[in-house]
């Protein structure tokens, strides 16, 4: 009897856990769509193997999009109900259709292609300057159709086709190279270098929360204090003495200067880990 009771309790637990992850039904999906994006009517409802899908017609800009629910496994017996939608991707496609003349013109002038992703969209061209200009003009087109800020925080990333040769590794990658990106609604352009400076500032502030970016220096590895045999990591790590490495310099809380390197060293105390190069403990002072 005790074994039966335990089995019964376990069954109830499984049923209870799985019930918690039930996907949202069509009515809730429609309410969520209207709450997030504004007035819309239901076009169709479909039950899918993992949830529900509702097609909505947006009244403000006259296009259809889909909102759908599904279950995500988060444990042995547990599920979580999730909701996603195609609103931004569908709206960008609608704008491209409505602005066909302008979009085709920029594609022709910059020999560019556009890949719609919704929150992040991609503009490709073989030339970096053309990719940048095409992305900026595409952002202008999207922004003038950004009614009620519904495309705010959408990004347009400019890329060149993956035909370059990495100076550091001597390897020709099979992916495309980012030039920079622009974000709605302010359309501020950030080059890849701007993004790297922001990234290394974040790293520096993990060591010193008051760190202020000063400058960067690029050197060949052989002209630094670091030994090639101590370099850790594989993806993008310098492979040769002639490989260029970059040092991002920062001002510390006490006025000293330190750098963060864009490569890693093997940890002498733990061969399974690598550490980002920095000289914070040996930072220098301008008056020294």
C-alpha positions as CSV (number, residue, x, y, z in Angstrom):
1,X,0.0,0.0,0.0
2,X,2.9,2.4,0.8
3,X,4.5,1.8,-2.6
4,X,1.2,2.5,-4.3
5,X,0.8,5.7,-2.4
6,X,4.3,6.9,-3.3
7,X,3.6,6.1,-7.0
8,X,0.3,8.0,-6.8
9,X,2.0,11.1,-5.3
10,X,4.7,11.0,-8.0
11,X,2.0,10.8,-10.7
12,X,0.3,13.8,-9.2
13,X,3.6,15.7,-9.1
14,X,4.3,15.0,-12.7
15,X,0.8,16.0,-13.8
16,X,1.0,19.2,-11.7
17,X,4.4,20.1,-13.1
18,X,3.4,19.5,-16.7
19,X,0.2,21.5,-16.2
20,X,2.2,24.5,-15.1
21,X,3.7,24.7,-18.5
22,X,0.6,24.7,-20.6
23,X,1.0,26.9,-23.7
24,X,-1.2,30.0,-23.9
25,X,-4.5,29.5,-25.7
26,X,-5.7,31.6,-28.7
27,X,-7.7,34.1,-26.6
28,X,-4.7,34.9,-24.4
29,X,-2.4,35.2,-27.5
30,X,-4.8,37.7,-29.1
31,X,-5.0,39.8,-25.9
32,X,-1.2,39.7,-25.6
33,X,-0.8,40.9,-29.2
34,X,-3.2,43.8,-28.8
35,X,-1.6,44.8,-25.4
36,X,1.9,44.8,-27.0
37,X,1.4,46.2,-30.5
38,X,-2.1,47.8,-30.6
39,X,-5.4,47.3,-32.3
40,X,-5.6,44.1,-34.4
41,X,-8.2,41.6,-35.4
42,X,-7.8,37.8,-35.4
43,X,-7.5,36.3,-38.9
44,X,-7.0,32.7,-38.0
45,X,-6.3,30.3,-35.1
46,X,-4.4,27.0,-35.4
47,X,-3.6,24.3,-32.9
48,X,0.0,23.1,-33.4
49,X,1.8,20.0,-32.0
50,X,3.4,22.2,-29.3
51,X,0.8,24.9,-28.7
52,X,-1.3,27.4,-30.6
53,X,-0.7,29.9,-33.4
54,X,-2.8,33.0,-34.1
55,X,-2.6,35.2,-37.2
56,X,-3.4,38.9,-36.4
57,X,-4.1,41.7,-38.8
58,X,-2.5,45.0,-37.6
59,X,-4.9,47.9,-38.2
60,X,-2.4,50.7,-38.0
61,X,-0.1,49.6,-40.8
62,X,-2.3,47.0,-42.5
63,X,-0.3,43.8,-42.4
64,X,-0.5,40.3,-40.9
65,X,1.7,38.8,-38.3
66,X,1.7,35.6,-36.2
67,X,1.8,35.2,-32.4
68,X,2.3,31.7,-31.1
69,X,2.7,29.7,-27.9
70,X,4.8,26.6,-27.2
71,X,6.1,24.5,-24.3
72,X,9.8,24.6,-23.4
73,X,11.3,21.8,-21.4
74,X,13.1,23.1,-18.3
75,X,13.6,19.9,-16.3
76,X,13.0,16.2,-16.3
77,X,9.2,16.6,-15.9
78,X,8.7,20.3,-16.0
79,X,7.7,22.6,-18.8
80,X,7.4,26.4,-19.2
81,X,4.9,28.1,-21.5
82,X,6.4,30.6,-23.9
83,X,5.0,33.2,-26.3
84,X,6.8,34.6,-29.4
85,X,5.7,36.5,-32.5
86,X,6.8,37.6,-35.9
87,X,5.6,41.2,-35.5
88,X,8.8,43.1,-36.2
89,X,10.0,40.8,-39.0
90,X,6.5,41.0,-40.6
91,X,6.4,44.8,-40.3
92,X,9.9,45.2,-41.8
93,X,8.8,43.0,-44.7
94,X,5.7,45.2,-45.1
95,X,7.9,48.3,-45.1
96,X,10.2,46.8,-47.7
97,X,7.1,46.1,-49.9
98,X,5.7,49.6,-49.4
99,X,9.0,51.3,-50.0
100,X,10.1,49.0,-52.9
101,X,11.4,51.8,-55.1
102,X,13.6,53.3,-52.4
103,X,14.8,49.9,-51.2
104,X,15.6,48.7,-54.7
105,X,17.4,51.9,-55.4
106,X,19.7,51.5,-52.4
107,X,20.3,47.9,-53.2
108,X,21.4,48.8,-56.7
109,X,23.6,51.8,-55.7
110,X,25.4,49.9,-53.0
111,X,25.3,46.4,-54.6
112,X,23.6,45.3,-51.3
113,X,21.3,42.6,-50.2
114,X,19.0,42.7,-47.2
115,X,18.2,39.8,-44.8
116,X,15.2,40.5,-42.6
117,X,15.5,39.1,-39.1
118,X,13.0,41.3,-37.2
119,X,14.8,42.7,-34.1
120,X,18.2,42.4,-35.9
121,X,18.3,42.8,-39.7
122,X,21.4,42.5,-41.9
123,X,22.7,44.5,-44.9
124,X,25.5,42.9,-46.9
125,X,27.8,44.3,-49.5
126,X,31.3,43.4,-50.7
127,X,32.6,46.8,-49.8
128,X,32.6,48.0,-46.2
129,X,31.8,51.6,-47.0
130,X,28.9,50.6,-49.2
131,X,27.6,48.2,-46.5
132,X,27.6,51.0,-44.0
133,X,25.9,53.5,-46.3
134,X,23.3,50.9,-47.3
135,X,22.6,50.1,-43.6
136,X,22.2,53.8,-42.8
137,X,19.8,54.5,-45.6
138,X,17.8,51.3,-44.8
139,X,17.5,52.6,-41.2
140,X,16.2,55.9,-42.6
141,X,13.5,54.0,-44.5
142,X,12.5,51.9,-41.5
143,X,12.5,54.9,-39.1
144,X,10.1,57.0,-41.3
145,X,7.7,54.0,-41.0
146,X,8.3,53.5,-37.3
147,X,4.8,54.5,-36.2
148,X,4.2,54.8,-32.4
149,X,7.8,53.5,-31.9
150,X,6.9,49.9,-32.6
151,X,10.3,49.4,-34.2
152,X,12.3,51.0,-31.5
153,X,15.5,49.1,-30.6
154,X,15.5,47.3,-33.9
155,X,19.1,46.9,-35.2
156,X,20.5,47.0,-38.7
157,X,23.9,45.3,-38.9
158,X,26.2,46.0,-41.9
159,X,28.4,43.2,-43.0
160,X,30.9,42.5,-45.8
161,X,30.9,39.2,-47.5
162,X,33.4,36.7,-46.0
163,X,36.2,37.1,-48.4
164,X,38.9,38.7,-46.3
165,X,42.0,37.1,-44.8
166,X,42.6,37.4,-41.1
167,X,46.0,39.0,-40.4
168,X,46.2,37.4,-37.0
169,X,45.5,33.8,-37.8
170,X,46.2,33.7,-41.6
171,X,42.9,31.9,-41.9
172,X,40.1,32.8,-44.3
173,X,36.8,32.6,-42.3
174,X,33.7,31.2,-43.7
175,X,31.5,33.8,-42.1
176,X,30.8,37.5,-42.9
177,X,32.6,40.4,-41.2
178,X,30.7,43.0,-39.3
179,X,31.3,46.6,-40.3
180,X,29.0,48.1,-37.6
181,X,25.4,48.6,-36.7
182,X,22.7,51.2,-36.3
183,X,19.8,51.1,-33.9
184,X,16.3,52.7,-34.1
185,X,15.0,55.2,-33.3
186,X,18.0,57.5,-32.9
187,X,20.0,55.9,-35.7
188,X,23.3,56.2,-34.0
189,X,26.0,54.4,-36.0
190,X,28.4,52.2,-34.1
191,X,31.4,50.8,-35.9
192,X,32.8,47.4,-35.0
193,X,35.6,49.3,-33.3
194,X,33.2,51.3,-31.2
195,X,31.6,48.1,-30.1
196,X,35.0,46.6,-29.2
197,X,35.8,49.6,-27.1
198,X,32.5,49.2,-25.3
199,X,33.1,45.5,-24.8
200,X,36.6,46.0,-23.3
201,X,35.4,48.8,-21.1
202,X,33.0,46.3,-19.6
203,X,35.8,43.9,-19.1
204,X,37.9,46.6,-17.5
205,X,35.1,47.7,-15.2
206,X,34.9,44.1,-13.9
207,X,38.3,44.8,-12.4
208,X,38.0,48.5,-11.6
209,X,34.4,49.9,-11.7
210,X,35.8,53.4,-12.2
211,X,37.8,52.5,-15.3
212,X,37.8,55.1,-18.1
213,X,38.8,54.3,-21.6
214,X,41.9,56.2,-22.9
215,X,43.2,54.7,-26.1
216,X,44.2,51.6,-27.9
217,X,47.6,50.3,-29.3
218,X,48.2,47.6,-31.8
219,X,51.5,45.8,-31.7
220,X,53.0,42.6,-33.1
221,X,53.2,39.9,-30.5
222,X,57.0,39.7,-30.7
223,X,57.2,43.3,-29.6
224,X,55.3,42.6,-26.3
225,X,56.3,40.9,-23.1
226,X,54.2,37.9,-23.9
227,X,55.4,34.5,-25.1
228,X,53.7,32.7,-28.0
229,X,53.8,29.4,-26.0
230,X,51.8,31.0,-23.2
231,X,48.9,32.0,-25.4
232,X,45.6,30.3,-24.6
233,X,42.4,29.7,-26.5
234,X,42.0,28.8,-30.1
235,X,39.2,30.9,-31.8
236,X,41.0,34.1,-33.0
237,X,44.1,33.6,-30.8
238,X,47.4,34.9,-32.3
239,X,49.2,32.0,-34.0
240,X,52.5,33.7,-35.0
241,X,55.1,36.0,-33.5
242,X,54.1,38.5,-36.2
243,X,50.4,38.3,-35.3
244,X,48.9,41.7,-34.3
245,X,47.5,42.1,-30.8
246,X,45.5,45.0,-29.4
247,X,45.8,46.6,-26.0
248,X,43.0,48.8,-24.7
249,X,44.2,51.3,-22.1
250,X,42.2,52.6,-19.2
251,X,42.5,55.1,-16.3
252,X,42.1,53.4,-12.9
253,X,40.3,54.8,-9.9
254,X,43.7,56.1,-8.4
255,X,44.9,57.7,-11.7
256,X,47.0,54.8,-12.8
257,X,46.9,53.4,-16.3
258,X,46.3,49.7,-17.1
259,X,45.4,47.8,-20.2
260,X,43.2,44.9,-21.3
261,X,44.6,42.7,-24.1
262,X,42.5,41.1,-26.8
263,X,44.0,37.7,-26.2
264,X,44.3,35.1,-23.4
265,X,47.0,33.4,-21.5
266,X,47.1,29.9,-20.1
267,X,46.5,29.9,-16.4
268,X,49.8,28.4,-14.9
269,X,47.8,27.1,-11.8
270,X,45.0,25.5,-13.8
271,X,45.7,24.2,-17.3
272,X,41.9,23.9,-18.0
273,X,41.4,27.7,-17.9
274,X,42.6,30.8,-19.6
275,X,42.8,34.4,-18.4
276,X,42.3,37.6,-20.4
277,X,45.5,39.6,-20.5
278,X,45.7,42.7,-18.3
279,X,48.3,44.5,-16.2
280,X,46.1,46.0,-13.5
281,X,48.3,44.8,-10.7
282,X,51.3,46.4,-12.4
283,X,49.5,49.5,-13.6
284,X,51.6,52.6,-14.2
285,X,51.3,56.2,-13.2
286,X,51.9,59.2,-15.5
287,X,54.1,60.9,-12.9
288,X,56.4,57.9,-12.4
